[in-house]
Amino acid sequence: MPAASQAENAFVDHRGKTITFAKPPERVVTIVRSAPIIYRAIDEKADHIIGMNKDSLVRYFTKGIYAELLPEMAKIDTSAAQDGFVPNVEAILAQKPDAVIQWAHDEKIIEPLERVGLTVVAWKCCTEQDRLDYLTLTGQMTGRDDRAQAILKAQSDTLASLDAKVAQLDAAKLPTVLHIDKVADQIQVIANGSQNLALSGVTNPAADNTGEWWRTVDFEQLLVWNPDIIVIPAYADDLNPKDFFDNPVLASLKAVKEKRVYKQPVFARTPDAPEIFLTSEWLAAIAHGTDFAPDFKTQIASVYELLYGAKLTDDQVKAILESERNAPADKYVDIFG
């Protein structure tokens, strides 16, 4: 273990509160859903995570790529929070944690923990900077700031290279992209999500600066926007490109006619995961071609090895890219192989 991890460290959480540890905490409970993924990536092991939100287990560790790569996560106690982020204080106290990671947005979900003497590290949500801070804060907690900085550098190097390419595009001709996660009588779109689509050289016709994440619209509104590309979020398990291509009501949409409807890769399943930056490259390649994500499959393998010490198989890379579900979509196989 690096010598730095043995020294007392103090840092400021997202409430502006100074947190001090005489040594890196050995018993950590996480209530933030994605915190176990981030903590595992920085600490390089799960040994110090003794409890987590039940939602974390259900969403991330019962099936899918994290369940395959990090089977140890499914063995962690899930009594910290059963529904949402309200802490089960008695269960957490029984685990004798050195620290609890909790959301900062509501004092009512922090105060009961601090009242009984627990140390709470608070994270706020959900800007791009907040996500970078999760890595920094976890590096400070674990005494593994070297790891946090290495991961942050991988992100910043990738996005700087992407930004240089996107800067060459004609800003007046950027393609429009609509993220749709429900299709029924009404259609649910992500109007004001937290992903910075400008990084990929695309625009979102549904954005209205209200701060509301979702909007529900009818087909007529969809036709007015008539996006160049439709993206199905990774979490929308029951929706695939084929559902759009087979739907006669949607047949007149440009993105449907041109078969430019794509399922997001698995690495976008949680917007807080350390590998989320790959989503910007993926979307740029979808919108502008292979040059915007060269050797992308190799890069995915490299990033997962850096983050999780995992050596992905070709089949796992294809699964991460949703290659099977995206097979009917235009040029997907050409772009990503």
Secondary structure per residue as TSV (DSSP state, phi and psi in degrees):
chain	resnum	aa	ss	phi	psi
A	1	M	-	360.0	136.4
A	2	P	-	-60.0	146.9
A	3	A	G	-58.6	-34.8
A	4	A	G	-59.2	-28.3
A	5	S	G	-72.3	-12.3
A	6	Q	G	-90.9	-14.0
A	7	A	S	-84.1	153.4
A	8	E	-	-61.5	139.0
A	9	N	E	-135.4	145.4
A	10	A	E	-129.0	139.5
A	11	F	E	-151.1	169.2
A	12	V	E	-108.9	126.5
A	13	D	-	-84.2	-172.3
A	14	H	T	-74.4	-5.9
A	15	R	T	-89.1	-6.5
A	16	G	S	85.0	12.9
A	17	K	-	-92.5	134.0
A	18	T	E	-79.9	125.2
A	19	I	E	-110.5	131.3
A	20	T	E	-124.5	131.2
A	21	F	E	-121.1	129.8
A	22	A	S	-65.5	-31.3
A	23	K	S	-151.5	162.5
A	24	P	-	-56.5	135.0
A	25	P	-	-60.1	137.7
A	26	E	S	-100.1	-13.0
A	27	R	S	-133.5	105.4
A	28	V	E	-120.8	134.8
A	29	V	E	-111.6	133.5
A	30	T	E	-115.9	129.9
A	31	I	-	-106.2	-29.9
A	32	V	S	-60.1	128.5
A	33	R	T	-57.3	-44.3
A	34	S	T	-87.9	-5.2
A	35	A	H	-58.3	-37.2
A	36	P	H	-61.5	-35.2
A	37	I	H	-64.9	-46.6
A	38	I	H	-66.6	-44.1
A	39	Y	H	-63.8	-40.8
A	40	R	H	-63.3	-38.5
A	41	A	H	-66.3	-43.0
A	42	I	H	-75.6	-43.8
A	43	D	H	-80.9	-14.7
A	44	E	S	65.6	12.6
A	45	K	S	-161.5	164.5
A	46	A	S	-102.7	2.1
A	47	D	T	-55.6	-31.5
A	48	H	T	-94.1	-4.1
A	49	I	E	-92.7	109.6
A	50	I	E	-103.1	-12.1
A	51	G	E	-160.0	151.0
A	52	M	E	-153.0	172.5
A	53	N	E	-66.2	136.3
A	54	K	H	-58.6	-33.2
A	55	D	H	-59.5	-32.9
A	56	S	H	-61.3	-45.5
A	57	L	I	-62.8	-49.6
A	58	V	I	-63.1	-43.7
A	59	R	I	-75.8	-37.1
A	60	Y	I	-119.4	-28.1
A	61	F	I	-117.0	6.0
A	62	T	S	-94.3	-27.1
A	63	K	S	-156.3	166.0
A	64	G	S	94.5	-170.1
A	65	I	H	-66.8	-37.9
A	66	Y	H	-66.9	-36.5
A	67	A	H	-63.2	-36.5
A	68	E	H	-72.7	-44.9
A	69	L	H	-82.3	-31.2
A	70	L	-	-127.5	61.4
A	71	P	G	-60.7	-23.3
A	72	E	G	-64.4	-23.3
A	73	M	G	-67.5	-30.1
A	74	A	G	-70.7	-11.2
A	75	K	G	-93.1	-3.6
A	76	I	S	-77.5	139.5
A	77	D	E	-58.2	139.5
A	78	T	E	-118.8	28.0
A	79	S	E	-86.8	-2.4
A	80	A	E	-62.2	-38.8
A	81	A	E	-155.3	130.1
A	82	Q	S	-95.6	-29.2
A	83	D	S	-147.9	114.3
A	84	G	T	71.6	-138.8
A	85	F	T	-122.8	11.6
A	86	V	-	-73.4	120.5
A	87	P	-	-74.6	144.3
A	88	N	-	-90.6	88.4
A	89	V	H	-61.2	-42.7
A	90	E	H	-61.6	-44.7
A	91	A	H	-64.6	-39.6
A	92	I	H	-66.9	-44.6
A	93	L	H	-57.9	-39.1
A	94	A	H	-63.4	-22.9
A	95	Q	T	-86.9	-6.4
A	96	K	-	50.9	55.9
A	97	P	-	-76.6	152.5
A	98	D	S	-83.3	-22.6
A	99	A	E	-158.7	151.8
A	100	V	E	-127.5	130.5
A	101	I	E	-98.1	121.8
A	102	Q	E	-138.6	155.4
A	103	W	E	-66.1	148.2
A	104	A	S	-93.3	-6.4
A	105	H	S	-72.1	-16.7
A	106	D	-	-141.1	113.1
A	107	E	G	-59.2	-26.7
A	108	K	G	-67.2	-18.8
A	109	I	G	-98.9	-0.6
A	110	I	T	-106.4	-43.0
A	111	E	H	-55.0	-42.8
A	112	P	H	-62.4	-28.8
A	113	L	H	-74.3	-44.6
A	114	E	H	-72.1	-30.4
A	115	R	H	-60.0	-31.1
A	116	V	T	-96.2	12.8
A	117	G	T	91.5	10.6
A	118	L	-	-82.2	147.4
A	119	T	-	-88.4	119.9
A	120	V	E	-110.3	127.7
A	121	V	E	-101.9	116.4
A	122	A	E	-99.8	132.3
A	123	W	E	-112.2	140.3
A	124	K	-	-104.9	166.9
A	125	C	-	-133.1	149.5
A	126	C	-	-148.2	46.8
A	127	T	S	-83.0	168.2
A	128	E	H	-59.3	-40.0
A	129	Q	H	-66.2	-39.4
A	130	D	H	-56.4	-42.6
A	131	R	H	-64.9	-39.1
A	132	L	H	-64.6	-38.0
A	133	D	H	-64.0	-32.1
A	134	Y	H	-56.8	-40.2
A	135	L	H	-68.0	-44.3
A	136	T	H	-62.9	-47.2
A	137	L	H	-61.6	-39.7
A	138	T	H	-69.6	-36.6
A	139	G	H	-60.6	-40.3
A	140	Q	H	-69.8	-39.6
A	141	M	H	-62.4	-46.9
A	142	T	H	-82.8	-9.9
A	143	G	T	73.4	17.8
A	144	R	-	-114.8	49.2
A	145	D	H	-61.3	-26.5
A	146	D	H	-60.6	-42.6
A	147	R	H	-65.3	-47.2
A	148	A	H	-57.9	-44.3
A	149	Q	H	-68.9	-34.8
A	150	A	H	-64.6	-40.9
A	151	I	H	-69.7	-42.8
A	152	L	H	-62.1	-35.9
A	153	K	H	-67.6	-39.6
A	154	A	H	-59.6	-40.8
A	155	Q	H	-65.5	-52.0
A	156	S	H	-66.3	-36.2
A	157	D	H	-63.8	-43.4
A	158	T	H	-62.9	-46.9
A	159	L	H	-72.4	-29.7
A	160	A	H	-66.8	-42.1
A	161	S	H	-63.9	-42.1
A	162	L	H	-64.7	-42.6
A	163	D	H	-60.3	-38.7
A	164	A	H	-62.8	-36.1
A	165	K	H	-74.0	-43.1
A	166	V	H	-64.2	-32.8
A	167	A	T	-62.2	-21.9
A	168	Q	T	-82.3	-10.0
A	169	L	S	-76.9	154.9
A	170	D	-	-77.8	111.8
A	171	A	G	-60.4	-24.4
A	172	A	G	-80.7	-10.4
A	173	K	G	-122.1	23.7
A	174	L	-	-69.6	137.2
A	175	P	-	-66.9	151.5
A	176	T	B	-93.6	139.3
A	177	V	E	-129.3	130.1
A	178	L	E	-117.4	128.9
A	179	H	E	-94.6	119.6
A	180	I	E	-121.8	125.8
A	181	D	E	-116.8	-4.6
A	182	K	E	-145.6	134.9
A	183	V	E	-129.2	114.2
A	184	A	S	-149.7	-142.5
A	185	D	S	-60.5	-36.4
A	186	Q	S	-113.0	156.7
A	187	I	E	-116.6	130.7
A	188	Q	E	-99.9	123.4
A	189	V	E	-118.9	153.7
A	190	I	E	-86.3	108.2
A	191	A	S	-84.4	-45.4
A	192	N	S	-135.0	65.1
A	193	G	-	-75.0	175.4
A	194	S	S	-90.9	-11.0
A	195	Q	S	-73.0	132.0
A	196	N	-	-82.3	96.4
A	197	L	G	-68.7	-21.2
A	198	A	G	-61.3	-27.7
A	199	L	G	-60.6	-27.4
A	200	S	G	-98.2	0.5
A	201	G	T	72.0	38.4
A	202	V	-	-135.6	165.9
A	203	T	B	-125.0	159.9
A	204	N	-	-114.8	108.5
A	205	P	T	-67.3	-17.4
A	206	A	T	-86.2	-12.4
A	207	A	-	-62.7	130.9
A	208	D	-	-134.7	9.4
A	209	N	S	60.8	20.4
A	210	T	S	-81.8	-17.6
A	211	G	-	88.1	-9.8
A	212	E	-	-76.4	126.1
A	213	W	S	-63.8	-52.2
A	214	W	E	-107.6	152.6
A	215	R	E	-131.2	143.2
A	216	T	E	-105.9	125.7
A	217	V	E	-132.7	165.8
A	218	D	-	-97.6	175.4
A	219	F	H	-63.0	-34.4
A	220	E	H	-60.0	-41.3
A	221	Q	H	-66.6	-38.3
A	222	L	H	-60.1	-39.4
A	223	L	H	-69.4	-34.2
A	224	V	H	-63.4	-45.6
A	225	W	H	-69.2	-41.1
A	226	N	-	39.6	65.3
A	227	P	-	-65.8	152.0
A	228	D	S	-69.8	-35.0
A	229	I	E	-137.3	141.2
A	230	I	E	-116.9	132.6
A	231	V	E	-116.0	131.4
A	232	I	E	-97.1	119.9
A	233	P	-	-57.6	151.2
A	234	A	T	-62.1	-30.5
A	235	Y	T	-77.8	-13.5
A	236	A	-	-80.6	75.5
A	237	D	T	-57.8	-34.1
A	238	D	T	-93.8	13.5
A	239	L	-	-126.2	131.2
A	240	N	-	-135.0	161.4
A	241	P	H	-52.4	-39.2
A	242	K	H	-58.3	-33.1
A	243	D	H	-63.0	-33.1
A	244	F	H	-76.1	-44.3
A	245	F	H	-66.7	-27.6
A	246	D	T	-92.9	-1.3
A	247	N	-	-94.5	109.7
A	248	P	G	-63.1	-27.6
A	249	V	G	-65.7	-33.1
A	250	L	G	-92.8	-0.5
A	251	A	T	-60.6	-26.1
A	252	S	T	-85.6	-5.5
A	253	L	S	-69.7	139.0
A	254	K	H	-56.2	-47.5
A	255	A	H	-61.5	-34.5
A	256	V	H	-74.1	-45.4
A	257	K	H	-59.2	-38.8
A	258	E	T	-91.1	6.9
A	259	K	T	57.1	37.1
A	260	R	-	-106.4	56.1
A	261	V	E	-117.8	126.9
A	262	Y	E	-133.3	142.4
A	263	K	E	-88.6	127.0
A	264	Q	-	-59.9	145.5
A	265	P	-	-65.4	164.6
A	266	V	G	-61.8	-28.4
A	267	F	G	-68.0	-6.9
A	268	A	G	-97.5	6.1
A	269	R	S	-63.9	-38.7
A	270	T	S	-117.5	124.5
A	271	P	T	-69.0	-6.5
A	272	D	T	-100.6	-4.8
A	273	A	S	-62.8	148.0
A	274	P	T	-61.1	-22.2
A	275	E	T	-93.2	8.8
A	276	I	T	-60.5	-26.0
A	277	F	T	-61.3	-22.8
A	278	L	H	-62.0	-24.4
A	279	T	H	-62.3	-37.4
A	280	S	H	-64.8	-41.5
A	281	E	H	-66.0	-44.3
A	282	W	H	-57.2	-47.2
A	283	L	H	-67.0	-36.6
A	284	A	H	-63.2	-39.8
A	285	A	H	-66.9	-40.2
A	286	I	H	-59.5	-43.1
A	287	A	H	-79.9	-34.6
A	288	H	H	-127.7	-7.7
A	289	G	-	113.9	169.7
A	290	T	G	-56.6	-31.7
A	291	D	G	-60.5	-19.9
A	292	F	G	-84.6	-9.6
A	293	A	S	-147.4	65.4
A	294	P	T	-65.6	143.0
A	295	D	T	51.2	43.3
A	296	F	H	-64.8	-38.5
A	297	K	H	-64.3	-39.5
A	298	T	H	-64.8	-39.2
A	299	Q	H	-64.8	-42.3
A	300	I	H	-56.6	-48.4
A	301	A	H	-59.6	-41.6
A	302	S	H	-65.1	-42.6
A	303	V	H	-66.6	-42.5
A	304	Y	H	-68.4	-30.0
A	305	E	H	-70.2	-41.8
A	306	L	H	-60.8	-47.0
A	307	L	H	-75.5	-44.1
A	308	Y	H	-122.1	2.3
A	309	G	-	66.3	23.2
A	310	A	-	-98.4	139.4
A	311	K	-	-105.0	101.5
A	312	L	-	-72.2	143.1
A	313	T	-	-83.1	164.6
A	314	D	H	-58.7	-38.8
A	315	D	H	-65.3	-37.1
A	316	Q	H	-68.0	-38.5
A	317	V	H	-63.2	-42.6
A	318	K	H	-63.1	-39.4
A	319	A	H	-65.1	-41.6
A	320	I	H	-60.7	-40.2
A	321	L	T	-78.8	-3.5
A	322	E	T	54.7	41.8
A	323	S	T	-60.9	-37.4
A	324	E	T	-67.2	-48.1
A	325	R	T	-69.3	-26.7
A	326	N	T	-90.3	0.5
A	327	A	T	-54.3	-38.9
A	328	P	T	-76.3	-9.3
A	329	A	S	-80.6	150.1
A	330	D	T	-59.7	125.3
A	331	K	T	61.0	11.8
A	332	Y	H	-62.6	-45.6
A	333	V	H	-66.5	-37.1
A	334	D	H	-62.4	-40.6
A	335	I	H	-74.9	-45.4
A	336	F	H	-112.1	-5.7
A	337	G	-	78.8	360.0
